């Protein structure tokens, strides 16, 4: 198995695969599936995976996802942490 999966030159680290068990990981696309990828990486990603996330997606796109979905999709401790990191006021 390849270490990375492609979306026309965009790669999702294979180490994130366990967090997408209900998806066909090889078919995930970094752009069309960005909401799911951002969600799972913010919630479960390690430092290397988070570094990848912030390289792959603009900080503004991640912050926009956070504003739209965090209350529904992230546990409270994660919301507090990412609110500080992304400098988002309540």
URGI-V497832 format. One record per helix or strand of 2 or more residues. SS is the DSSP state (2 for helix, 1 for strand). FROM is the first residue (numbers start at 1). TO is the last residue. If there is no record, write none. Layout:
SS_FROM_TO, SS_FROM_TO
This chain:
1_4_6, 1_11_13, 2_14_20, 2_25_27, 2_34_44, 2_47_56, 2_59_73, 2_76_85
